[in-house]
Amino acid sequence: MNQLLPKILIFLTFFGNCGIVGILLTSLVSNSWITAKISYLTHSTNITTGNEKNNKYGFVQFGLFTYEKTLNHGYGERHDKDINVISVIKDDDEVLGNYYLWLFTALGTGFSLFASSIAAVTSVIATIKQKSGMALMITSNVMSGIGQLVALACWILQFVNYLQHNVLLKVDQDKWSSSGRSTFGYSFYCIIIAFAVIILNITLLVSARRADSRYRKSLEGPVDEKEGNSIMLY
């Protein structure tokens, strides 16, 4: 069992990294990094109240690459989908946030996805041939975690500085408001889950290395007293 334990621990990280790849892909392609309910304004600054407020409402789904809004002016919902986030951020003078914060969020998530893919492949190789790939596995998991931290930090800054105040396009800001109504969506929390799995993977790899070291020392065994005396005399 001691001989198999390191391989079992290493192989468990394969499932962890496959899970991370799936989670990060979901996070990249989904449009729920920010969600917001928006309110209708009567005179550009006053939010409507009473029955008018109930009849006029909207909400926004904000992703890294796609933006979707639903507005109801009192006569039915109108959906605008597949608005390109990149062009809006670059062309609208930080209406929907800072371009570089968006860029490093996307790059951090993509880099983490790539590093976890390498870690998943390496874990299979290391399970078959135990002496191979331990350093690469640990490094790729650490790099994946760093990418996730960069993405989380940049998106939190984006939210604090911009998106908690506004997630609306310029064309909608005269009649609608999202101030104080924005929250992080499930796409953002996917990164947090992926980072937790990375911590688990690194813990498993460190445990596997220690278990393998203990097993190899047990194979050497204690030095026989007579053999030890003979070596000293020699």
N, C-alpha and C positions, 0 to 999 in steps of 0.2 A: 504493500500500500504506500509506503514511503517513497518508493520509486515512481509510482504513478501520480502521486499527489501534485508535483510541479506541473506535469502535463495537463492534469485536470484543471488546475487553476488557470493555466495559460489558455486552454481551450474555452474556458468560460468567458474570457475577454473577447473571444470571437463573436459570441452572441451579443455582448455589450456593444461592441463596435458596429455590428450590423444594425442594432437598435438605434445607435446614434446616427448612422447614415440615413436611416429611414426618417427619424425625427427631424434632422436638419433639412432633408429634401422637402418634407412637408412644410417646414418653416419658410423655406425659400419661395416655394410656389404658391403658398396661401396668401390671403389678403387680410389677415387678422393680427397684424403687429400692433395696430391701434384700432379701437372701436370707439365710436362716439355717438351719442344721441344729440341732435341739434334742435334748436328752438327757433320759431319764427319771430321776427321783429316787426313791430308796427310802424315805428318812426325811426328806423335805422339803429336806435339805441335801446328801445324798450321791448322787453320780451312780452309776448302776448299772454293774456290770462283768460281763465274761464273757458267757455265753449269754443272760442276761436283757437285757443291753444290746443284743445283736444282735436280739432279738425285739421290743424296744420302742424305737421311734425316731420321729422326726418332722421336719418342715421347714416353713418359713414363707416365703411370697412377699408382700412388703410394697410396695404402690404408693402413689401420692399419694391415690387415691380408693378403691381396693379392697384388701382384705387377705384372703389365702388361707392356710389352714393345713391340714396333713395330719398326723394323729397315728395311730400304730399302738401299741396297748396290748398287743400280742402275739397278737391274733386278727384281724388284718386292718386295712388302712388306712381311716381315716375322713376324708373331705374336707369342710371348711367353706369355702365360697366366698362372694364378694360381700359380705363384712363391710364396713360403711361406716366408712372410716377417720376421716372428719370427726367423726362422732358419738362414736367411741371416744376420740379425742384430747380432745374437749371435755368428755366426761362422766366419764372415768376418771382425772382428776387427774394428768396427765402420765405415765400408764403407758406410752403409746406415743409419748412425746415432747412437746415444747412446741407448743402450738397456733399461736403467732405465727410460730415458725420454719417450721412446715408451711405457714402461710398465705403467707408471703413466698416460699417455694419455689414454690408453685403460681402466685402472681401474677407472679413473675419469669419463669417458663417461659411463661405465657400472654402476657405483655407482649412477650416476645421473639418468640413466634409471630406476633403481630399486626404488629410492626415489620418482620419479615422478609417478611410478605405484602405490605406497602406497598412495600418495597424491590424485590420481584420485579415488581410492576406498573410501578413507576417505571422500572425498567431497560429494559423493553420500549418504553415511551414515549421514553426517552432515546436508545435505539438508532435509532428512526425519526427523531426530531427531536433532534439531538445537543446543542443548546444548552439543552435543557430538563431539569430534574430532577437535575442533578449534586449540588447541595447537599442536596436531599432524600434522594437515594440514600445519600450518605455519612452523613448524620444518622441515617437509619433503620437502617443497618447498625451504627452505633455504639450506638444505643439498644438494638438487639437484643443486642449483645454485653454491654451493661451488665445487661440483664435476665437473661442467662445467668449472669453472674458472681454476681448476687444469689442466684439459685437454687442455684448450686453452694456458695456460702459458707454459706447457711442450712442446706442439707442436710448439709454436713460438720459444722457445729455440732450439728445434731440427732443425727447419728451419734455424735460424740465424747461428747456429754453424756448421751445416753439410749440410743440404739438398739444400740450395741455391748454394752451391759449387759443389755438386755432388749427383745425384740420379741414378748413373749407377753401375752395378755390376762390379766386378773386371775384368771379362772376356771381358767386352766391353770398358774399359777405355783406352786401347791402340789406339783405332781407333775412339772413339766418345767422345764428350764433352757436358756436360749440364751446365757448369759454367755460372751463371748469367741468366739462361733461365728457372728457376723454379718459379712457382707461387702456391699460395694456391688454392686448388680446392674447389668444392661446398660442399664436405663433411665437410671441416673445417668451412665453413660459416654456415653450419647447426647448429653447436654448438653455434655460435653467435646468430642466430635466436632463438634457444631454450632458451638461457640466457635472451633474451629480453622478451620472454613469461613468464619466471619465475618472472621477475620484475613486469610484469603486474599482475600475479597471486597474488603475495604478496601484491600489492597495493589493489587488490579487497578484499583480506581477511582482511586487516586492515580496509578498509572501511566498510566491513560487520560487524566487531566487534564494530565499533563506531556507526553504524546505529542501531544495536541491543541494545547497551547501551542507546542510546537516546530514543528508543522505550520503554524500561523498565522504564526509569525515567518518561516518559510521562504517564505511567500507574499509577504510584504512585500519581501524581498530587500534587497540593499545599495543605499544611496543613490548615484545617479550623481554623479561628481565635478563635472561642468559644472552639473548641476542644483543641487547643493549650493552651488557658488560663486554661482549666480544668486540663491539664496535669501538668502545672506549679504549680497550687494550690495543686495538689496531692503530 
